[in-house]
Amino acid sequence: MMTWMTRGGSVSSDRDVHTGRAVGAGRRPTGPVVSLVIVVGAALLLTSAAIHLHLWANGYRYKATIGPLFFAQGVLGILLALAIALIRRVSVAVLGALFAAGTIAGLLVSVHVGLFGYRSYMNAPWAKTSVVIEAAAAVILLLGGALAVWVERAHIRRWRSFKTPPT
């Protein structure tokens, strides 16, 4: 805590607390529980990406349009999982949850309607497993983001109550 003297009195500053920026914008590192939840979500997203790369390598690479999409999902999933695990911020965790939900949506559209002339089935190899993993990743990443917001808001409330004199 630093204190400066001004004409109107003294002004103090707590370097650990800045309330003017958006939650999760990088002021304070995430706590161990929030970090663990977000890293678990990133690991699930990484698992989904590995499944898609495995399927791509074992035959989907020869399917027009769908093959490159499987490859793109695998590579982008790995990059996003690494970003989530390293950055551990609300916005990146939400982006990962949206990516996982989009992957589920792509499979469901492919199963029920068809996608780019290709129709998939839920009994295809790894289909049910990938849906479960992606759903878990989305839920856990959203939970991690919500926990980060909750912890940050609690910290701000404590700081403000400490700084505000009782009435």
Buried (B, 14 or more C-beta within 10 A) or exposed (E): EEEEEEEEEEEEEEEEBEEEEEBBEEBEEBBEEBBBBBBBBBBBBBBBBBBBBBBBEEEBBEBEEBBEBBBEBBBBBBEBBEBBBEBBBBBBBBBBBBBBBEBBEBBBBBBEEEBEEBEBEEEBEBBEEBBEBBBBBBBBBBBBBBBBBEBBEEBBEEBEEEEEEEE
